[in-house]
């Protein structure tokens, strides 16, 4: 399967980053793989790259393609590889056009969400967190944010953060969950934190604040990266400690077969 994707990507001088999870998922779904090269309108490249990739991978199980290059030099191409389940496609162009139509609609929705979300600053979404329940005994997500506003600067102080870093932590704490009620994150929850950073920058927040918003979710899984900034580290610790202490106190500790709040990961 990986070789089929690689060969198809080469048609546009592209490469696809290694993604074992996506490859395994598609392999499990497809019995007779036939790769098809698809294309989408270049206007959608104006959307955040993370959004485009999330739509391709999470919604459509497409393989995104990048121009050949190293690191930051790699740029997303307006192409993708999809895998059809047939050893012999009678009308491959029809199948390709169908997939292109689906992703066109997905990207049109994403463009609408992005446009609507950025009509107001990220801070304008914070109060709406009061409509999201964190836990019945621990209040709403807004209640959690208020706790983080108190706890995160205290942790930053213990980490010997500078006055500027403590200011960054306090601001990031007040905004770190605000993207949860934006249209984009409601539609694609895997983008939480990522969109928080993007929307914070769009709102004129300091880059350090935006970075801490994204980093406070790290690490998300075993082997994932950890916060690179002091502000991100302090906020990440505060978020996880609040969840651990609060949820254990509320009787929501993990059992042998269930961990709905991901406390083992925290």
C-alpha positions, -999 to +999 in steps of 0.1 A: +000+000+000+027+025+009+045+018-024+013+024-043+008+057-026+045+067-032+043+058-069+011+078-074+025+108-056+055+108-079+031+117-108+031+153-095+066+151-080+051+149-046+057+129-014+035+120+015+047+120+051+049+087+069+016+080+087+014+045+099-020+050+115-036+062+083-019+035+063-030+008+087-066+021+086-068+022+048-051-012+045-077-027+069-106-012+049-094-020+014-092-055-001-082-047-037-063-014-036-061+009-067-046+043-061-060+074-077-045+109-079-070+136-071-069+174-071-086+203-053-089+240-061-057+259-052-078+286-035-082+263-005-045+264+001-052+297+018-068+278+047-045+266+075-025+236+065-036+217+096-073+221+085-066+208+050-047+178+063-073+170+089-101+170+063-081+147+041-070+122+068-098+122+093-128+127+071-118+111+038-088+089+046-069+105+017-031+108+017-020+145+015+009+153-009+037+177-004+063+191-028+096+175-023+118+194+001+132+194+036+114+204+067+098+238+064+105+238+027+079+212+021+046+228+010+012+212+006+002+205-030-034+208-043-034+170-048-042+139-028-041+101-032-072+081-025-074+043-026-103+027-045-114-008-035-112-025-069-085-043-089-101-031-121-118+002-123-140+005-154-143+043-150-114+056-129-121+092-140-156+090-126-144+077-093-117+104-092-142+131-100-165+118-072-137+120-046-128+155-058-164+166-055-165+153-019-134+171-008-144+203-026-176+203-005-156+196+027-132+224+020-160+248+012-175+240+046-140+245+063-136+279+045-170+290+058-161+278+094-128+297+093-144+328+079-171+328+106-147+319+134-123+347+126-150+374+125-145+379+162-114+376+184-107+343+203-114+360+236-150+366+225-156+328+227-145+323+263-178+330+280-195+305+257-174+278+275-200+281+302-223+260+280-199+231+279-199+207+308-165+195+320-179+172+346-212+173+365-193+177+399-166+201+386-186+225+366-183+238+330-152+243+308-154+280+318-151+269+355-120+249+345-105+279+327-110+300+358-092+274+379-063+274+353-061+312+355-052+308+392-032+276+390-010+281+359+008+313+371+015+295+405+031+266+386+050+291+364+064+307+395+075+273+409+093+268+375+112+301+380+095+317+351+103+353+343+077+381+348+071+381+311+065+344+310+041+345+339+021+372+321+021+349+290+009+320+311-019+340+326-032+352+292-028+318+276-048+302+305-077+325+299-078+316+262-066+280+261-101+264+258-118+291+239-114+274+205-136+245+218-167+264+209-156+276+175-173+261+144-140+245+132-132+227+164-168+216+169-166+200+135-131+186+139-122+181+175-087+169+167-078+205+159-083+217+194-053+237+205-041+239+169-069+262+160-065+280+193-030+290+183-041+300+148-071+321+160-050+337+188-025+349+162-054+361+140-067+380+171-035+398+176-023+379+206+015+375+212+031+346+195+042+332+229+007+332+241-006+314+210+022+288+213+013+281+249-023+275+239-013+248+214+013+233+237-009+229+267-024+198+252+010+181+248+018+153+251-013+140+235-002+103+233+028+081+241+058+093+223+044+127+215+064+159+219+063+180+250+059+218+254+089+237+242+081+269+260+080+276+297+046+291+294+033+260+275+049+237+301+033+255+331-001+256+314+001+219+304+010+209+339-019+230+353-044+216+329-034+180+337-032+185+374-066+201+375-081+172+356-063+145+377-071+160+411-106+171+402-117+139+385-103+116+411-120+136+438-153+134+417-149+096+416-141+095+379-108+076+383-099+050+356-111+015+360-095-017+346-113-013+313-123+023+311-106+057+311-131+081+296-112+112+306-077+100+295-063+102+330-037+075+325-023+096+296-023+128+318 
